[in-house]
Amino acid sequence: MAASNKKVYNVAVLLYTGTDILDFAGPIEMLSHTLYNTDIEHPEPVFKPTLIARCVCALLLTVSPCLHRYPTVGYSASKPSDPFASPKTFLPTPPSGILLLPFPSPQPKKPTNMLDPPTSGPEILAGNVMTVKADMSIATALPKISDFDILVVPGGWPTLLLNMINSGSEELKFIEAFNASSAPNNDHGKGDEKIILSICTGALFLAATGVLAGLKATTHHMSLDLLRATDPSIEVLSSGTEGEKPRRYVDGGVNAQGKRVVTAGASPVAWMPRCISAR
């Protein structure tokens, strides 16, 4: 059978220890099943996802010792004066009868020789329960940044993301590099821009790197105020409540660097490929 000449869009999926499993596994599942044809024996994929993560030999994870996920945990409605001063500022008092257990810090596996990076893709611990091996490290992907058409940024526990933002992590540098990158082979024209997609609280990374400056955006409904505080220039739209019509995702349009930015709430898995494919 002759090879298809249809364009396959390269998708960089940015992973980090502590990322929510659904936020990256769901989009990967849907993207990998998005085809140009209906022949499952000879599929013509539209997207090629690549998992990218920080090299484990450089990974240092710090999370608040007072975090434990239970249904009522979230950020207070009042906007803090300094969103990065102390992650604990945002945590509400747990309801009566609820025990706030420590959230254990996952310990990444270390290569035998700490002076040498691993020869294969780095591993991350997703959702504190599942080890995932990435396809390549951030350091390896950076020189190839222009080869990627789409960047997917999943979310995680907000305090973890704030710590990464405060430390100027490699993940933020990768997002900045993608936002500044040119189109693959300079073959993109109007209406075929590179796309940056955040899932859930991944929008906080985009806000911290200036990707969302002046655009409309959404995030997990319990982190809307935090998104507003991170970049006041963003027009934050509800993904769940706040008296507005809930949105599964928000197409914020094209930013100052020419990237189309789409932000999704907490349950975008089935809708994300539809949004991207429409571009």
C-alpha positions as CSV (number, residue, x, y, z in Angstrom):
1,M,0.0,0.0,0.0
2,A,1.4,3.4,-0.9
3,A,2.4,5.7,1.9
4,S,0.1,8.5,2.7
5,N,1.2,12.0,1.8
6,K,-1.1,13.6,4.3
7,K,0.5,15.7,7.0
8,V,1.0,14.1,10.4
9,Y,1.1,16.7,13.1
10,N,3.8,16.2,15.7
11,V,2.4,16.7,19.2
12,A,4.7,17.4,22.2
13,V,3.1,16.2,25.4
14,L,4.8,17.8,28.4
15,L,5.0,15.5,31.5
16,Y,6.3,16.1,35.0
17,T,6.2,14.1,38.2
18,G,2.8,14.8,39.8
19,T,0.9,15.5,36.6
20,D,-2.7,14.2,36.6
21,I,-3.0,10.9,34.7
22,L,-6.3,11.8,32.9
23,D,-4.9,15.1,31.7
24,F,-2.3,13.5,29.5
25,A,-3.5,9.9,29.0
26,G,-6.9,11.0,27.8
27,P,-5.7,13.4,25.1
28,I,-3.0,10.8,24.0
29,E,-5.7,8.1,23.7
30,M,-8.0,10.4,21.6
31,L,-5.2,11.8,19.4
32,S,-3.8,8.4,18.6
33,H,-7.2,7.3,17.4
34,T,-7.8,10.3,15.2
35,L,-7.3,9.1,11.6
36,Y,-7.6,10.5,8.1
37,N,-9.3,7.2,7.0
38,T,-11.5,4.5,8.5
39,D,-9.3,1.5,7.6
40,I,-8.0,0.2,11.0
41,E,-5.8,-2.3,9.2
42,H,-4.0,0.5,7.4
43,P,-4.6,3.6,9.6
44,E,-3.5,7.1,8.5
45,P,-2.9,8.9,11.7
46,V,-3.4,12.7,12.0
47,F,-1.3,13.1,15.0
48,K,2.0,11.7,16.4
49,P,2.3,12.3,20.2
50,T,5.7,12.4,21.8
51,L,6.0,12.3,25.6
52,I,8.6,14.8,26.9
53,A,9.8,15.1,30.5
54,R,12.7,16.5,32.5
55,C,15.7,14.3,32.9
56,V,15.4,12.4,36.1
57,C,19.0,13.1,37.1
58,A,18.0,16.8,37.4
59,L,14.6,16.3,39.1
60,L,14.0,17.8,42.5
61,L,10.4,17.7,43.6
62,T,9.0,19.6,46.6
63,V,5.3,19.5,47.5
64,S,3.5,20.9,50.4
65,P,3.3,18.3,53.2
66,C,-0.2,19.2,54.0
67,L,-1.9,18.2,50.8
68,H,-4.3,15.4,50.4
69,R,-7.0,15.1,47.7
70,Y,-10.5,14.9,48.9
71,P,-13.6,16.2,47.1
72,T,-14.0,19.5,49.0
73,V,-10.4,20.7,48.7
74,G,-9.9,23.9,46.6
75,Y,-8.8,27.4,46.7
76,S,-10.6,30.1,48.6
77,A,-12.8,32.5,46.6
78,S,-10.9,35.5,47.9
79,K,-7.9,36.5,45.7
80,P,-4.6,36.4,47.6
81,S,-2.4,39.5,47.6
82,D,0.6,37.4,46.5
83,P,-0.3,34.1,44.8
84,F,3.3,32.9,45.1
85,A,4.1,33.9,48.6
86,S,3.0,30.7,50.2
87,P,1.1,27.8,48.6
88,K,-0.6,27.1,51.9
89,T,-2.3,30.5,51.8
90,F,-4.8,29.1,49.3
91,L,-5.8,25.9,51.2
92,P,-9.2,26.1,52.9
93,T,-9.9,24.8,56.3
94,P,-11.0,21.2,55.9
95,P,-14.6,20.4,56.8
96,S,-15.4,19.0,60.2
97,G,-14.7,15.3,60.4
98,I,-12.2,15.4,57.4
99,L,-8.7,14.4,58.2
100,L,-6.1,16.2,56.1
101,L,-3.4,13.5,55.5
102,P,0.1,14.2,54.3
103,F,0.6,14.1,50.5
104,P,3.7,12.0,50.0
105,S,6.5,13.3,47.8
106,P,7.1,10.8,45.1
107,Q,10.8,9.8,44.8
108,P,12.0,9.6,41.2
109,K,14.2,6.7,40.2
110,K,17.8,7.7,39.8
111,P,20.2,6.5,37.1
112,T,23.2,4.5,38.3
113,N,25.7,7.2,37.5
114,M,24.2,10.6,38.5
115,L,26.8,12.4,36.2
116,D,25.3,10.7,33.1
117,P,21.8,11.3,31.9
118,P,19.7,8.1,31.1
119,T,20.2,6.7,27.6
120,S,16.4,6.3,27.2
121,G,13.5,8.6,27.9
122,P,13.2,9.8,31.5
123,E,10.6,8.4,33.9
124,I,8.0,10.4,35.8
125,L,5.5,9.4,38.5
126,A,2.0,10.5,37.4
127,G,-0.7,10.9,39.9
128,N,1.6,9.6,42.6
129,V,0.8,6.1,41.5
130,M,1.9,5.4,37.9
131,T,5.4,5.4,36.4
132,V,5.5,6.7,32.9
133,K,8.5,6.6,30.6
134,A,8.8,9.6,28.3
135,D,10.0,9.3,24.7
136,M,12.7,12.0,25.2
137,S,14.0,14.5,27.7
138,I,13.4,18.2,27.6
139,A,17.1,18.7,26.9
140,T,16.9,16.5,23.9
141,A,13.6,18.0,22.7
142,L,14.6,21.6,22.9
143,P,16.9,21.6,19.8
144,K,14.0,19.9,17.9
145,I,11.4,22.3,19.2
146,S,10.5,23.6,15.7
147,D,9.6,20.1,14.6
148,F,6.5,20.1,16.8
149,D,3.2,21.5,15.7
150,I,1.2,21.2,18.9
151,L,2.1,21.4,22.6
152,V,-0.1,19.7,25.2
153,V,0.4,20.9,28.8
154,P,-1.5,18.8,31.4
155,G,-2.4,19.9,34.9
156,G,-1.6,18.8,38.4
157,W,-2.1,19.8,42.0
158,P,-1.9,23.6,42.1
159,T,0.6,23.8,44.9
160,L,3.0,21.6,42.9
161,L,2.6,23.8,39.9
162,L,3.2,27.0,41.9
163,N,6.5,25.5,43.3
164,M,7.6,24.7,39.8
165,I,6.7,28.2,38.6
166,N,8.6,29.8,41.5
167,S,11.7,27.7,40.8
168,G,11.7,28.6,37.1
169,S,11.6,24.9,36.2
170,E,12.7,23.3,32.9
171,E,9.0,22.7,32.0
172,L,8.4,26.5,31.9
173,K,11.5,27.0,29.8
174,F,10.2,24.4,27.3
175,I,6.9,26.1,27.1
176,E,8.6,29.4,26.4
177,A,10.8,27.9,23.8
178,F,7.8,26.4,22.0
179,N,5.9,29.7,22.1
180,A,8.9,31.4,20.5
181,S,9.5,28.7,17.9
182,S,8.9,28.9,14.2
183,A,6.6,26.6,12.3
184,P,8.0,23.2,11.0
185,N,9.8,23.9,7.7
186,N,8.1,27.3,7.7
187,D,5.2,25.7,5.9
188,H,2.4,27.0,8.0
189,G,0.2,29.7,6.7
190,K,-2.7,31.7,8.0
191,G,-5.2,29.5,9.8
192,D,-2.6,26.8,10.3
193,E,-0.7,28.1,13.3
194,K,1.1,26.1,15.9
195,I,-1.2,25.2,18.8
196,I,-0.7,25.3,22.6
197,L,-3.3,23.4,24.5
198,S,-3.5,23.3,28.3
199,I,-5.6,20.8,30.3
200,C,-7.1,21.7,33.7
201,T,-4.5,23.6,35.8
202,G,-1.9,23.4,33.1
203,A,-3.2,26.9,32.2
204,L,-1.2,28.2,35.2
205,F,2.0,27.3,33.3
206,L,0.8,29.2,30.3
207,A,-0.1,32.2,32.4
208,A,3.3,32.2,34.1
209,T,5.2,32.2,30.8
210,G,3.1,34.9,29.2
211,V,1.5,32.6,26.6
212,L,-2.0,33.7,27.6
213,A,-1.3,37.4,28.0
214,G,-4.3,39.4,26.8
215,L,-6.3,36.3,25.8
216,K,-9.4,34.5,27.0
217,A,-8.8,31.3,28.9
218,T,-10.2,28.8,31.4
219,T,-8.9,26.2,33.8
220,H,-10.2,23.9,36.5
221,H,-13.2,25.7,38.1
222,M,-11.5,25.7,41.5
223,S,-8.4,27.5,40.2
224,L,-10.0,30.3,38.3
225,D,-9.0,33.0,40.8
226,L,-5.5,31.6,40.9
227,L,-5.3,32.0,37.1
228,R,-6.5,35.6,37.4
229,A,-3.9,36.3,40.0
230,T,-1.1,34.8,37.9
231,D,-1.7,37.1,35.0
232,P,-4.4,39.8,35.4
233,S,-4.3,40.5,31.7
234,I,-6.1,37.2,31.0
235,E,-9.9,37.3,30.5
236,V,-10.7,34.2,32.6
237,L,-13.9,32.4,31.7
238,S,-15.6,29.8,33.8
239,S,-15.1,26.1,33.1
240,G,-17.7,25.0,35.6
241,T,-19.7,27.5,37.7
242,E,-19.3,31.2,38.7
243,G,-22.8,31.9,37.2
244,E,-21.5,31.6,33.7
245,K,-22.3,29.0,31.0
246,P,-19.8,26.2,31.6
247,R,-17.2,25.7,28.8
248,R,-15.4,22.5,28.0
249,Y,-12.6,24.6,26.5
250,V,-11.8,28.1,25.4
251,D,-10.2,29.0,22.1
252,G,-8.3,32.1,23.1
253,G,-7.2,32.9,19.5
254,V,-3.7,33.7,18.4
255,N,-1.2,35.2,20.9
256,A,1.5,37.8,20.3
257,Q,3.9,35.0,19.2
258,G,1.5,33.7,16.6
259,K,0.5,30.6,18.5
260,R,-3.2,29.6,18.8
261,V,-3.9,28.9,22.5
262,V,-6.7,26.6,23.7
263,T,-7.3,26.1,27.4
264,A,-9.6,23.3,28.7
265,G,-11.3,22.7,32.0
266,A,-11.4,19.5,34.0
267,S,-13.0,17.2,31.5
268,P,-11.8,17.9,27.9
269,V,-10.7,14.4,26.9
270,A,-13.3,13.7,24.2
271,W,-13.5,17.3,23.0
272,M,-9.9,18.2,22.6
273,P,-9.1,16.4,19.3
274,R,-12.3,17.8,17.8
275,C,-11.1,21.3,18.7
276,I,-7.6,20.7,17.3
277,S,-8.7,18.8,14.2
278,A,-11.0,21.8,13.3
279,R,-7.9,24.0,12.9
